[in-house]
Amino acid sequence: MQEIEMQELTKDKLEEAIEVFRLGGWDDTSLLYVKAEMTAFLNGDISGYIRAKFITAVVDGRIIGVAAWAPSMCAFAVYELSWATVLPEWRRRGVNTRMLQDRLKRIRQSHGPEPFVVIVYTWDNPMYAKTGFSCLKPPIRREDPYTGKCLLVAHF
Ligand SMILES: CC(C)(COP(=O)(O)OP(=O)(O)OC[C@H]1O[C@@H](n2cnc3c(N)ncnc32)[C@H](O)[C@@H]1OP(=O)(O)O)[C@@H](O)C(=O)NCCC(=O)NCCS
């Protein structure tokens, strides 16, 4: 197995990162939003302004996966995971698992020793359960009838 490195997204890799989403089949609206979010991230922090931070999974200098994490506007102890995608030919080989662990490590480093909560709205799967996430089921419907996704929550 080739070595997969986790790296923060840099300006010179913006178009390559967008291409990973395009090749992954994301629609034009999603591409518009993710590019805007990445551009804001790459333009640098405005003190007090909340925005997503992007990481990339890189093999031999090529981006094979992208994902984001962000402090939530809900509260300072809440963080959100978003924008996870892996190139089709690299799926089911643990890349997203690595990106999840890397983002949780970065949240821990940023947040410090106090407890925090992480949320993600996606399809439940054993990777999240093993990492401590539980699916918040709505009282009536079992899951979102349109997407099959649910809000996953973990306390650290
Ligand atoms: C979802 C996605 C990011 C997963 O990336 P990945 O690198 O293949 O994930 P991993 O190999 O780390 O798999 C982690 C776990 O996720 C689950 N999983 C991943 N792909 C799955 C699939 N197609 N069906 C069911 N479970 C899946 C499994 O539990 C898997 O663990 P296992 O392989 O030990 O069973 C990737 O399939 C992708 O880019 N999909 C398109 C974009 C997308 O849907 N992003 C999420 C939007 S919320």
The ligand as a Tripos MOL2 file, in Angstrom:
@<TRIPOS>MOLECULE
LIG
   48    50     1     0     0
SMALL
NO_CHARGES

@<TRIPOS>ATOM
      1 C1        -18.1530    8.2740    1.6220 C.3       1 LIG1
      2 C2        -16.6610    8.2100    1.2170 C.3       1 LIG1
      3 C3        -16.0110    9.5430    1.5840 C.3       1 LIG1
      4 C4        -16.0110    7.0540    1.9870 C.3       1 LIG1
      5 O1        -14.6140    7.0960    1.7090 O.3       1 LIG1
      6 P1        -13.7170    5.7730    1.8210 P.3       1 LIG1
      7 O2        -12.3030    6.2020    1.7800 O.co2     1 LIG1
      8 O3        -14.1660    4.8140    0.7980 O.co2     1 LIG1
      9 O4        -14.1040    5.2400    3.2590 O.3       1 LIG1
     10 P2        -13.2770    4.1480    4.0860 P.3       1 LIG1
     11 O5        -12.6110    3.2010    3.1630 O.co2     1 LIG1
     12 O6        -12.4510    4.8330    5.1010 O.co2     1 LIG1
     13 O7        -14.4710    3.3770    4.7700 O.3       1 LIG1
     14 C5        -14.8610    3.6630    6.0770 C.3       1 LIG1
     15 C6        -16.1790    2.9740    6.3760 C.3       1 LIG1
     16 O8        -17.2030    3.6950    5.7350 O.3       1 LIG1
     17 C7        -18.2290    2.7610    5.3630 C.3       1 LIG1
     18 N1        -18.3930    2.8700    3.9270 N.ar      1 LIG1
     19 C8        -17.5690    3.4830    3.0340 C.ar      1 LIG1
     20 N2        -18.0800    3.4090    1.7960 N.ar      1 LIG1
     21 C9        -19.2510    2.7480    1.9190 C.ar      1 LIG1
     22 C10       -20.2460    2.3530    0.9900 C.ar      1 LIG1
     23 N3        -20.1500    2.6280   -0.3120 N.pl3     1 LIG1
     24 N4        -21.3180    1.6700    1.4680 N.ar      1 LIG1
     25 C11       -21.4290    1.3750    2.7690 C.ar      1 LIG1
     26 N5        -20.4990    1.7280    3.7050 N.ar      1 LIG1
     27 C12       -19.4450    2.3990    3.2760 C.ar      1 LIG1
     28 C13       -17.7870    1.3990    5.8010 C.3       1 LIG1
     29 O9        -18.2640    1.1780    7.1100 O.3       1 LIG1
     30 C14       -16.3030    1.5710    5.8090 C.3       1 LIG1
     31 O10       -15.6210    0.7070    6.6490 O.3       1 LIG1
     32 P3        -15.2640   -0.7810    6.1000 P.3       1 LIG1
     33 O11       -14.6830   -0.6290    4.7350 O.co2     1 LIG1
     34 O12       -14.3010   -1.2780    7.1300 O.co2     1 LIG1
     35 O13       -16.5670   -1.5230    6.0830 O.co2     1 LIG1
     36 C15       -16.5180    7.9220   -0.3010 C.3       1 LIG1
     37 O14       -17.2720    6.7760   -0.6290 O.3       1 LIG1
     38 C16       -16.9680    9.0620   -1.1660 C.2       1 LIG1
     39 O15       -16.1700    9.9340   -1.5160 O.2       1 LIG1
     40 N6        -18.2630    9.0730   -1.5350 N.am      1 LIG1
     41 C17       -18.8100   10.1840   -2.3180 C.3       1 LIG1
     42 C18       -18.9110   11.4260   -1.4900 C.3       1 LIG1
     43 C19       -19.7590   11.2440   -0.2430 C.2       1 LIG1
     44 O16       -20.7810   10.5650   -0.2760 O.2       1 LIG1
     45 N7        -19.3070   11.8770    0.8430 N.am      1 LIG1
     46 C20       -20.0230   11.8800    2.0990 C.3       1 LIG1
     47 C21       -21.0350   12.9590    2.0120 C.3       1 LIG1
     48 S1        -21.8040   13.2480    3.5520 S.3       1 LIG1
@<TRIPOS>BOND
     1     1     2 1
     2     2     3 1
     3     2     4 1
     4     2    36 1
     5     4     5 1
     6     5     6 1
     7     6     7 2
     8     6     8 1
     9     6     9 1
    10     9    10 1
    11    10    11 2
    12    10    12 1
    13    10    13 1
    14    13    14 1
    15    14    15 1
    16    15    16 1
    17    15    30 1
    18    16    17 1
    19    17    18 1
    20    17    28 1
    21    18    19 ar
    22    18    27 ar
    23    19    20 ar
    24    20    21 ar
    25    21    22 ar
    26    21    27 ar
    27    22    23 1
    28    22    24 ar
    29    24    25 ar
    30    25    26 ar
    31    26    27 ar
    32    28    29 1
    33    28    30 1
    34    30    31 1
    35    31    32 1
    36    32    33 2
    37    32    34 1
    38    32    35 1
    39    36    37 1
    40    36    38 1
    41    38    39 2
    42    38    40 1
    43    40    41 1
    44    41    42 1
    45    42    43 1
    46    43    44 2
    47    43    45 1
    48    45    46 1
    49    46    47 1
    50    47    48 1
@<TRIPOS>SUBSTRUCTURE
     1 LIG1         1 GROUP 0 **** ****
